[in-house]
């Protein structure tokens, strides 16, 4: 025993808030690293090991990454492919339903709990507060129950989108505004003469359009955003791209130069994919002003090229457009007024002066996840923000964390016992919204926690 304090023993304990993909993977990797025991706290039973991405999906919603790059285990890249093939549900080049991937994650978690029930516990409940005290951490649930541990990890996933200005369930007739684009009742009450407006034209809008179609809606769908940009498609049979081995010159502007230079010879898809191993370093080397300029000017174009649609999904979206049932439009929303059983949305088409008023029976918020902590209504995040235990990153993309995924408080101090992983850490690493990136982040954090020594109240 170290004279300064207690070295890890079987009772050492990590609390994980959130049982979506990030939290599940962290727990699994703690077991694989023979690290401390873990307790996962999740408030929604249906999202255990799935999160919003894989629990709310419809069978028409496919992964936008081929199965060959979707293993949950970075040291076993064929794990998911073997799982699929054993069940006859696809192979390496397949774009499988997101519900299938959710089943894969849940099976991994259930097997891990069955093998080591003493080392992995699942608790249902809403986390209300988290404090560092008495050489450890104490998590309080909304019913007053407390759980103590040596360290905690916030794996809260994406924050739900904010209501666009003028929209909200209390401002429009009942049922007109839908804040949840994956709600099962998204098409309920609509007939073929109606118009549904999707606020947003990205991946979330694609999901909503597919869901409306699957629910039998045959009316008009208008997807509206400032630029009107829709995601591009994956190319059938595109070969695996190993990525560049040297970071392009310059900072984030090097991304644009690289894509333009390589697009002619290799195709823009290869040019974009080549950058994947380098985007974290390029983001890390950029100044705050450079990051802000990238987000302001280049992010929408990067997103539609980087986060692409499975060919089958792109085919269905193209068919909806050809049939005149789906339109993508660029414009600025100006206001909305109740009208009859619906609402009229006023917007100005990009580059035009006239204002258009479109009557909608349903308006769906497809603006995508937000990261501004100051606007979050999550009880745990609100408690931590109000106490100054966490703070937003400088660009309000999520939580401020250091290079070791430790949360940073309002005074700029990194915590020794509270970490964060997943999409809410994008301010520090940028590309952390997809499986290939999060699995490495979870692996590395699990390794650090497994090697840590809790000495004298500090994690060394």
Order of alpha helices (4+ residues) and beta strands (2+ residues): beta-alpha-beta-alpha-alpha-alpha-beta-beta-beta-beta-beta-beta-beta-alpha-beta-alpha-alpha-alpha-alpha-alpha-alpha-beta-beta-beta-beta-alpha-beta-beta-alpha-alpha-beta-beta
